Amino acid sequence: MTKEHVIANYVRFARLRGDRTIQVRVGDVLKQLGWTNRTPSVFSTLNSQAFQKEAGLELLEKHGGPSSGGPSTTWVFTYKLIDAPQSTDQAVVANGAGLSNLKGILRDVLQEFGGGEAYLKAEREWGPDPWERVAEEKRTDPGDHR
């Protein structure tokens, strides 16, 4: 869960912005995930080679933690973004740009109804939502003895 969260909320956005480095604070990740008492798990994940390889990161430094080097919410990991992550996830499209590909997708279907406005008018005139109709039938059912 930590891995997926950091990749989705830190690494992907940094790549889209063209950033070369990112910083991830253990305490911030814990807060974003709504976790308590999971500091060692988050610390371990952020420190692991497997996470860095999957995310396409290289650990440059970690600072801000206790002198013992043990897990703490104050640790800040600084990574260099090296290459694309080694997974088969689809690329994230910035600012909803992928929505423009959907423009006109229902044009032919709506033309069968006389256009978009005619379709909406027919839908509105058709009657109540099917679930509203079921609820109304239940309220007027003489066999209902509740």
C-alpha positions as CSV (number, residue, x, y, z in Angstrom):
1,M,0.0,0.0,0.0
2,T,2.8,2.4,0.8
3,K,4.5,1.6,-2.5
4,E,1.4,2.2,-4.6
5,H,0.6,5.4,-2.7
6,V,4.0,7.0,-3.1
7,I,4.2,6.0,-6.8
8,A,0.8,7.4,-7.5
9,N,1.0,10.6,-5.4
10,Y,4.6,11.5,-5.6
11,V,6.5,9.8,-8.4
12,R,3.9,10.0,-11.2
13,F,3.2,13.7,-10.6
14,A,6.9,14.5,-10.4
15,R,7.4,12.8,-13.8
16,L,4.6,14.7,-15.3
17,R,6.0,18.0,-14.1
18,G,9.5,17.1,-15.3
19,D,11.0,17.1,-11.9
20,R,14.4,15.4,-11.4
21,T,14.1,14.7,-7.7
22,I,11.4,14.2,-5.1
23,Q,11.3,14.3,-1.3
24,V,9.1,12.0,0.7
25,R,8.6,12.4,4.5
26,V,7.6,9.3,6.4
27,G,5.1,11.3,8.6
28,D,3.4,12.8,5.6
29,V,2.8,9.3,4.0
30,L,1.4,8.0,7.3
31,K,-0.9,11.0,7.6
32,Q,-2.1,10.7,4.0
33,L,-2.9,7.0,4.4
34,G,-4.5,7.6,7.8
35,W,-2.2,5.2,9.5
36,T,-0.9,5.1,13.1
37,N,1.8,2.8,14.5
38,R,3.0,1.9,11.0
39,T,6.2,4.0,10.9
40,P,8.6,1.0,10.7
41,S,6.7,-0.3,7.7
42,V,6.7,3.0,5.8
43,F,10.3,3.6,6.6
44,S,11.3,0.1,5.5
45,T,9.4,0.4,2.2
46,L,10.9,3.8,1.4
47,N,14.4,2.5,2.2
48,S,14.0,-0.7,0.1
49,Q,15.8,-1.4,-3.2
50,A,12.6,-3.2,-4.5
51,F,10.5,0.0,-4.1
52,Q,13.2,2.1,-5.7
53,K,13.5,-0.3,-8.7
54,E,9.8,-0.5,-9.2
55,A,9.3,3.3,-9.0
56,G,12.4,4.1,-11.1
57,L,14.1,6.0,-8.3
58,E,17.6,6.2,-6.8
59,L,18.0,7.2,-3.2
60,L,20.2,10.3,-2.9
61,E,19.9,10.8,0.8
62,K,17.8,10.5,3.9
63,H,17.8,13.0,6.7
64,G,15.9,14.3,9.6
65,G,15.6,11.1,11.6
66,P,17.1,10.1,14.9
67,S,20.9,9.6,15.2
68,S,20.3,5.9,15.8
69,G,19.1,5.6,12.2
70,G,15.9,3.9,13.3
71,P,12.4,4.5,12.0
72,S,10.8,7.8,12.7
73,T,8.1,10.0,11.2
74,T,10.7,12.8,10.7
75,W,12.8,11.0,8.1
76,V,12.8,12.7,4.7
77,F,13.9,10.5,1.8
78,T,15.3,12.4,-1.3
79,Y,15.2,10.4,-4.5
80,K,16.4,11.0,-8.1
81,L,14.0,10.0,-10.8
82,I,16.0,7.8,-13.1
83,D,13.8,6.0,-15.6
84,A,10.3,5.0,-16.2
85,P,8.9,2.7,-13.5
86,Q,9.2,-1.0,-14.3
87,S,5.5,-1.9,-14.4
88,T,2.8,-2.2,-17.0
89,D,0.6,0.5,-15.6
90,Q,-0.9,2.8,-18.2
91,A,0.5,6.3,-18.5
92,V,-1.2,9.1,-16.5
93,V,-2.5,11.9,-18.7
94,A,-2.2,15.3,-17.2
95,N,-5.1,17.7,-16.7
96,G,-7.8,15.3,-18.1
97,A,-6.3,15.7,-21.6
98,G,-7.4,12.1,-22.4
99,L,-11.0,13.2,-22.2
100,S,-10.7,15.0,-25.5
101,N,-10.5,11.6,-27.2
102,L,-14.0,10.9,-26.1
103,K,-15.4,13.9,-27.9
104,G,-18.1,12.8,-30.4
105,I,-18.1,9.2,-29.4
106,L,-21.9,9.1,-29.1
107,R,-22.6,11.3,-32.1
108,D,-24.1,8.6,-34.2
109,V,-26.2,7.1,-31.4
110,L,-27.6,10.5,-30.5
111,Q,-28.4,11.2,-34.2
112,E,-30.8,8.2,-34.1
113,F,-32.8,10.1,-31.5
114,G,-32.7,13.4,-33.4
115,G,-29.7,14.9,-31.6
116,G,-28.6,15.4,-28.1
117,E,-31.3,17.8,-27.1
118,A,-34.1,15.6,-28.5
119,Y,-32.7,12.6,-26.6
120,L,-32.6,14.5,-23.3
121,K,-36.1,15.8,-23.8
122,A,-37.4,12.3,-24.5
123,E,-35.6,10.9,-21.4
124,R,-37.2,13.6,-19.2
125,E,-40.7,13.0,-20.6
126,W,-40.4,9.3,-20.3
127,G,-41.3,9.3,-16.7
128,P,-39.9,8.6,-13.3
129,D,-36.7,6.8,-12.6
130,P,-37.3,3.0,-12.5
131,W,-36.3,2.9,-8.8
132,E,-38.7,5.8,-8.0
133,R,-41.4,3.8,-9.7
134,V,-40.6,0.7,-7.6
135,A,-40.6,2.8,-4.4
136,E,-44.0,4.3,-5.4
137,E,-45.5,0.8,-6.0
138,K,-44.3,-0.4,-2.6
139,R,-46.0,2.5,-0.9
140,T,-49.3,1.9,-2.7
141,D,-49.3,-2.0,-2.5
142,P,-52.4,-3.1,-0.7
143,G,-50.8,-6.4,0.2
144,D,-48.0,-4.7,2.1
145,H,-48.8,-5.0,5.8
146,R,-45.8,-3.3,7.4
